[in-house]
Amino acid sequence: MKSIARFCGNCSCGCPELFVDMAAPAERQVVITDDFGQKVEMSIDQLGSLVEAAKTGALDDLALAR
Protein backbone atom coordinates (compact mmCIF):
# COMPACT_ATOMS: atom_id res chain seq x y z
CA MET A 1 0.00 0.00 0.00
CA LYS A 2 1.16 3.49 -0.79
CA SER A 3 0.37 6.29 1.65
CA ILE A 4 -1.30 9.24 -0.09
CA ALA A 5 -2.22 11.56 2.80
CA ARG A 6 -2.17 11.74 6.59
CA PHE A 7 -4.94 13.79 8.20
CA CYS A 8 -3.27 15.27 11.25
CA GLY A 9 -0.08 17.01 12.28
CA ASN A 10 3.47 15.79 11.84
CA CYS A 11 3.33 12.83 14.18
CA SER A 12 3.24 9.07 13.94
CA CYS A 13 0.51 8.65 16.55
CA GLY A 14 -1.92 6.66 14.46
CA CYS A 15 -3.59 9.57 12.69
CA PRO A 16 -6.21 8.83 10.00
CA GLU A 17 -4.48 8.05 6.72
CA LEU A 18 -5.39 7.47 3.06
CA PHE A 19 -3.68 4.65 1.17
CA VAL A 20 -3.92 3.23 -2.35
CA ASP A 21 -3.27 -0.47 -2.92
CA MET A 22 -3.22 -1.13 -6.65
CA ALA A 23 -2.63 -4.87 -6.01
CA ALA A 24 -5.99 -5.19 -4.21
CA PRO A 25 -9.26 -6.00 -6.00
CA ALA A 26 -10.69 -2.92 -7.74
CA GLU A 27 -13.47 -2.48 -5.18
CA ARG A 28 -10.91 -2.33 -2.32
CA GLN A 29 -7.99 -0.32 -3.73
CA VAL A 30 -8.54 2.75 -1.56
CA VAL A 31 -8.01 2.26 2.17
CA ILE A 32 -8.73 4.88 4.83
CA THR A 33 -7.51 4.03 8.32
CA ASP A 34 -8.53 5.79 11.52
CA ASP A 35 -6.59 6.36 14.71
CA PHE A 36 -8.40 3.45 16.42
CA GLY A 37 -7.09 0.77 14.04
CA GLN A 38 -10.25 0.49 11.93
CA LYS A 39 -10.32 0.86 8.15
CA VAL A 40 -12.66 1.55 5.27
CA GLU A 41 -11.99 0.06 1.84
CA MET A 42 -13.50 1.43 -1.35
CA SER A 43 -12.93 1.65 -5.08
CA ILE A 44 -11.13 4.51 -6.77
CA ASP A 45 -14.49 5.48 -8.35
CA GLN A 46 -16.09 5.70 -4.91
CA LEU A 47 -13.24 7.90 -3.70
CA GLY A 48 -13.78 10.07 -6.77
CA SER A 49 -17.43 10.53 -5.77
CA LEU A 50 -16.36 11.57 -2.27
CA VAL A 51 -13.81 14.03 -3.64
CA GLU A 52 -16.39 15.48 -6.04
CA ALA A 53 -18.87 15.94 -3.17
CA ALA A 54 -16.20 17.77 -1.19
CA LYS A 55 -15.33 20.00 -4.15
CA THR A 56 -18.94 21.01 -4.75
CA GLY A 57 -19.45 21.91 -1.10
CA ALA A 58 -21.86 19.07 -0.37
CA LEU A 59 -19.86 18.15 2.75
CA ASP A 60 -19.34 21.67 4.08
CA ASP A 61 -22.18 21.47 6.61
CA LEU A 62 -20.76 18.21 7.96
CA ALA A 63 -17.40 19.86 8.60
CA LEU A 64 -19.09 22.72 10.44
CA ALA A 65 -21.17 20.40 12.66
CA ARG A 66 -18.37 19.79 15.12
Stockholm file with secondary structure:
# STOCKHOLM 1.0

chainA/1-66         MKSIARFCGNCSCGCPELFVDMAAPAERQVVITDDFGQKVEMSIDQLGSLVEAAKTGALDDLALAR
#=GR chainA/1-66 SS CEEEEECSSSCCSCCCEEEECTTSCGGGCEEEECTTSCEEEECHHHHHHHHHHHHHTTTHHHHHTC
#=GC SS_cons        CEEEEECSSSCCSCCCEEEECTTSCGGGCEEEECTTSCEEEECHHHHHHHHHHHHHTTTHHHHHTC
//
